[in-house]
Amino acid sequence: MAEEFGPGRAETLSRDYVMSGLGGRTVEQALTAGLPAKEIWREVCTTFDVPPERR
């Protein structure tokens, strides 16, 4: 996430942005809940329209 969004924004997004595709969790909460990192990254990419070549 830091590579795509920059370190500061990535930290804020992972801590504060709740995603419905993660069951109403933030990235940090999803990781703590045991969701696979690849699944979380796919949801981040979908939510923030990350271009396919950077996914």
SULFEN-V745744 format. One record per backbone hydrogen bond with DSSP energy under -0.5 kcal/mol. NH is the residue of the N-H (numbers start at 0). CO is the residue of the C=O. E is the energy in kcal/mol with one decimal. If there is no record, write none. Layout:
# SULFEN-V745744
nh->(NH:NH)
co->(CO:CO)
e->(E:E)
This chain:
# SULFEN-V745744
nh->(4:5:9:10:11:12:13:14:15:16:17:18:21:22:23:24:27:29:30:31:32:33:34:39:40:41:42:43:44:45:46:47:48:49:53:54)
co->(0:1:5:6:7:8:9:10:11:12:15:24:18:19:18:18:13:25:26:27:28:30:29:35:36:37:38:39:40:41:42:43:45:44:50:51)
e->(-3.2:-1.9:-2.6:-2.0:-2.1:-3.1:-2.6:-1.6:-2.8:-1.8:-0.7:-2.7:-1.4:-1.8:-1.5:-1.1:-2.5:-2.5:-2.6:-2.3:-2.1:-1.3:-2.3:-2.1:-2.9:-2.3:-1.8:-2.4:-2.7:-2.2:-2.9:-2.6:-0.9:-2.1:-2.4:-1.5)
